[in-house]
C-alpha cells in the first residue's frame, strides 16, 4: 500500500510540476506526513518530508525543464540572474528548518500555501510599466525564493511564478522559467537537509540525513514520466484556467494541512 501510494504521488507530482512549475512539493510534503505520521518520529517528521520533497525535485525538475525547453518557453537570462541568490537562500532555509520544530514547520507550510493561493487567485494585473529589477534586486528576490522554498520543501514556483507575472512576464514563460529555477533550489536545499540531518538520532532506516530514500526512489520514476504531460497542459490550457486551478489547488492543500 505504501509503494502504491508513493507511485501515485509521483504521477500527480509530475503533472503538477509541469503544469504549474511548483516542483510537486505541495503534494509530496502533506502526503508523506499523512503516510508516516504514525511510524516516523514526530519531532523530525516535517524535516524528513521537506528534505525528501526537495530531493525528488532535483530529478523531476530536469524532466520539466526539458519539456518546457522544447517549447522554447524558458527565459534563461532570468534563470541565471536568480540562481546565485537562490542557492544562498536555499542553504539558509534548510538550516532554519533544522532549527524549527516539526509542528511549527507544519503550520508555516499551511499558511504559506494560503498566501500564495490568494495572490494567484485574487492578485491584480501588474502595472504595464513594471519590469524586472536590477542585479541587486534579482539577487535579493532569488535569496527570498530559495530560503522560503527550502523552508517549505517546494521547487520555488509558488514564489517565482507570481514574481515573474508581477513583472509582466507571460504566464507560460513564467511557469517554464520557474521550472528551471526549481533545479538550483532543490540541489542546494537537498544538500542542506542532508548535512543538517547527518547526526540526528533515530531517523528512519534508509535515510541519508533528512532524505528518506525509499520514498525518493518510488516517487521519482512516475513523476518523470508524467512531467511532460503537465508541461503540455500548461501550453494548451487558457492562462486564466491555469491561474485559477493553481490557486484552488493550493488553497485545498493548505486547508488540509492546517486542520490535520
C-alpha positions as CSV (number, residue, x, y, z in Angstrom):
1,X,0.0,0.0,0.0
2,X,2.9,2.3,0.8
3,X,4.5,1.7,-2.6
4,X,1.2,2.2,-4.5
5,X,0.7,5.5,-2.6
6,X,4.1,6.7,-3.4
7,X,3.9,5.8,-7.1
8,X,0.6,7.6,-7.3
9,X,2.2,10.6,-5.7
10,X,4.7,10.6,-8.4
11,X,2.1,10.8,-11.1
12,X,0.5,13.9,-9.5
13,X,3.8,15.4,-8.8
14,X,4.9,15.1,-12.4
15,X,1.7,16.7,-13.7
16,X,1.6,19.5,-11.2
17,X,5.3,20.3,-11.7
18,X,4.9,20.6,-15.4
19,X,1.6,22.4,-15.3
20,X,2.3,25.0,-12.5
21,X,6.1,25.0,-12.2
22,X,5.8,24.4,-8.5
23,X,8.0,21.3,-8.3
24,X,5.4,19.0,-6.7
25,X,6.4,19.7,-3.1
26,X,2.9,20.9,-2.3
27,X,1.8,17.3,-2.9
28,X,4.8,15.4,-1.5
29,X,5.1,17.1,1.8
30,X,1.4,16.7,3.0
31,X,1.2,13.2,1.6
32,X,4.3,12.0,3.4
33,X,3.0,13.4,6.6
34,X,-0.2,11.5,6.1
35,X,1.6,8.3,5.3
36,X,4.2,8.3,8.0
37,X,2.7,10.3,10.9
38,X,2.4,7.0,13.0
39,X,5.7,5.4,12.0
40,X,8.3,8.2,11.8
41,X,9.5,10.3,14.8
42,X,7.1,13.2,15.2
43,X,10.0,15.5,16.2
44,X,11.6,15.2,12.7
45,X,8.6,14.2,10.5
46,X,8.3,17.6,8.8
47,X,12.0,17.9,8.2
48,X,12.0,14.4,6.6
49,X,9.1,15.3,4.4
50,X,10.7,18.6,3.3
51,X,14.1,17.1,2.6
52,X,12.7,14.2,0.6
53,X,10.5,16.5,-1.3
54,X,13.4,18.7,-2.4
55,X,15.5,15.6,-3.3
56,X,12.7,14.4,-5.7
57,X,12.5,17.9,-7.2
58,X,16.2,17.6,-8.2
59,X,15.3,14.9,-10.7
60,X,11.7,15.9,-11.6
61,X,12.7,19.5,-12.4
62,X,15.1,18.2,-15.1
63,X,12.2,16.4,-16.9
64,X,10.0,19.5,-16.6
65,X,12.9,21.8,-17.8
66,X,13.4,19.6,-20.9
67,X,9.7,19.6,-21.7
68,X,9.4,23.4,-21.4
69,X,12.7,24.0,-23.3
70,X,11.3,22.1,-26.2
71,X,8.5,24.7,-26.4
72,X,11.3,27.4,-26.2
73,X,9.5,29.0,-23.2
74,X,12.3,29.2,-20.6
75,X,13.8,32.7,-20.3
76,X,17.3,31.5,-19.4
77,X,18.7,35.0,-18.8
78,X,16.3,35.3,-15.9
79,X,17.2,31.9,-14.6
80,X,20.9,32.8,-14.5
81,X,20.2,36.1,-12.7
82,X,18.2,34.5,-10.0
83,X,20.3,31.4,-9.4
84,X,23.1,32.8,-7.2
85,X,20.6,34.2,-4.7
86,X,18.5,31.1,-4.9
87,X,21.5,28.9,-3.8
88,X,22.4,31.0,-0.8
89,X,18.8,31.3,0.2
90,X,18.1,27.5,-0.1
91,X,21.0,26.7,2.1
92,X,19.8,29.1,4.7
93,X,16.3,27.7,4.5
94,X,17.5,24.2,5.2
95,X,19.4,25.5,8.3
96,X,16.3,27.3,9.6
97,X,14.1,24.2,9.0
98,X,16.6,22.1,11.1
99,X,16.3,24.6,14.0
100,X,12.5,24.9,14.0
101,X,10.1,22.3,15.5
102,X,8.2,20.0,13.2
103,X,4.9,21.4,14.4
104,X,6.0,25.0,13.6
105,X,7.0,24.0,10.1
106,X,3.7,22.2,9.6
107,X,1.8,25.5,10.2
108,X,4.3,27.6,8.3
109,X,3.7,25.3,5.3
110,X,-0.1,25.6,5.5
111,X,-0.1,29.4,5.9
112,X,2.3,29.8,3.1
113,X,0.0,27.9,0.7
114,X,-2.9,30.2,1.7
115,X,-0.9,33.3,0.9
116,X,0.2,32.0,-2.5
117,X,-3.3,30.8,-3.4
118,X,-4.7,34.3,-2.5
119,X,-2.1,36.0,-4.6
120,X,-2.6,33.8,-7.6
121,X,-6.4,33.9,-7.4
122,X,-7.0,37.5,-6.4
123,X,-3.9,39.3,-7.5
124,X,-4.4,42.4,-9.5
125,X,-2.9,42.7,-13.0
126,X,0.6,44.2,-12.9
127,X,1.2,47.8,-13.9
128,X,2.1,47.9,-17.6
129,X,5.4,49.7,-17.0
130,X,6.7,47.2,-14.4
131,X,9.9,45.4,-15.3
132,X,12.4,43.0,-13.7
133,X,14.6,44.7,-11.1
134,X,18.4,45.2,-11.5
135,X,21.1,42.7,-10.4
136,X,20.9,43.6,-6.7
137,X,17.1,43.2,-6.7
138,X,17.3,39.9,-8.6
139,X,19.8,38.5,-6.1
140,X,17.6,39.6,-3.2
141,X,14.5,38.1,-4.8
142,X,16.4,34.9,-5.6
143,X,17.6,34.7,-1.9
144,X,14.0,35.0,-0.6
145,X,12.7,32.4,-3.2
146,X,15.5,30.0,-2.2
147,X,15.1,30.4,1.5
148,X,11.3,30.1,1.7
149,X,11.2,27.3,-0.9
150,X,13.8,25.3,1.1
151,X,11.9,26.0,4.3
152,X,8.7,24.6,2.9
153,X,10.1,21.9,0.7
154,X,9.0,23.2,-2.7
155,X,10.7,24.0,-6.0
156,X,10.1,27.7,-5.7
157,X,7.4,28.0,-8.4
158,X,4.8,29.3,-5.8
159,X,7.0,32.4,-5.4
160,X,8.8,32.6,-8.8
161,X,5.7,32.4,-10.9
162,X,3.8,35.3,-9.1
163,X,7.0,37.4,-9.1
164,X,7.6,37.0,-12.8
165,X,4.0,37.6,-13.7
166,X,4.1,40.7,-11.5
167,X,7.0,41.9,-13.6
168,X,4.9,41.4,-16.8
169,X,6.4,38.1,-17.8
170,X,3.7,36.0,-19.7
171,X,2.3,33.2,-17.5
172,X,3.5,30.4,-19.8
173,X,7.1,31.8,-19.8
174,X,6.8,32.4,-16.0
175,X,5.9,28.7,-15.4
176,X,8.6,27.4,-17.7
177,X,11.3,29.7,-16.2
178,X,10.1,28.8,-12.7
179,X,10.7,25.1,-13.6
180,X,14.3,25.9,-14.5
181,X,14.8,27.9,-11.2
182,X,13.5,24.9,-9.3
183,X,16.6,22.9,-10.0
184,X,19.1,25.1,-8.1
185,X,16.6,25.4,-5.3
186,X,16.3,21.7,-5.0
187,X,20.0,20.9,-5.3
188,X,21.1,23.4,-2.6
189,X,18.1,22.6,-0.4
190,X,18.8,18.8,-0.6
191,X,22.5,19.4,0.3
192,X,21.4,21.4,3.3
193,X,18.9,18.9,4.5
194,X,21.4,16.0,4.2
195,X,24.1,17.9,6.0
196,X,21.9,19.2,8.8
197,X,20.4,15.7,9.4
198,X,23.5,13.6,9.4
199,X,24.0,13.5,13.1
200,X,20.3,13.4,14.1
201,X,19.5,10.2,16.0
202,X,16.5,7.8,15.5
203,X,15.8,8.7,11.9
204,X,14.1,6.0,9.8
205,X,16.2,3.3,8.3
206,X,17.1,4.1,4.7
207,X,17.6,7.8,5.4
208,X,20.6,10.0,4.4
209,X,20.3,13.0,6.7
210,X,16.7,14.1,6.3
211,X,16.2,12.4,2.9
212,X,14.1,9.2,3.1
213,X,15.5,7.2,0.2
214,X,12.6,4.6,-0.2
215,X,10.1,7.4,-0.8
216,X,12.5,9.2,-3.1
217,X,13.1,6.1,-5.2
218,X,9.4,5.4,-5.5
219,X,8.2,8.9,-6.4
220,X,10.8,9.8,-9.0
221,X,10.1,7.3,-11.8
222,X,6.4,8.1,-12.2
223,X,6.9,11.8,-11.7
224,X,9.5,11.8,-14.6
225,X,7.0,10.1,-16.9
226,X,4.2,12.5,-16.2
227,X,6.0,15.9,-16.0
228,X,5.8,16.3,-19.8
229,X,2.0,15.8,-19.6
230,X,1.8,18.7,-17.2
231,X,4.0,20.9,-19.4
232,X,1.9,20.2,-22.4
233,X,-1.2,21.2,-20.5
234,X,0.5,24.4,-19.5
235,X,1.0,25.3,-23.1
236,X,-2.5,24.4,-24.3
237,X,-4.9,25.5,-21.5
238,X,-6.1,29.1,-21.3
239,X,-4.0,31.3,-19.0
240,X,-6.9,32.1,-16.6
241,X,-7.6,28.4,-16.2
242,X,-4.0,27.7,-15.2
243,X,-4.0,30.5,-12.6
244,X,-7.4,29.6,-11.1
245,X,-6.6,26.0,-10.9
246,X,-3.3,26.7,-9.2
247,X,-5.0,29.0,-6.7
248,X,-7.7,26.5,-5.9
249,X,-5.3,23.6,-5.6
250,X,-3.0,25.4,-3.2
251,X,-6.0,26.6,-1.0
252,X,-7.3,23.0,-0.7
253,X,-3.9,21.6,0.3
254,X,-3.3,24.5,2.8
255,X,-6.7,23.8,4.4
256,X,-5.9,20.1,4.8
257,X,-2.5,20.8,6.3
258,X,-3.8,23.5,8.7
259,X,-6.6,21.3,10.2
260,X,-4.9,17.9,10.1
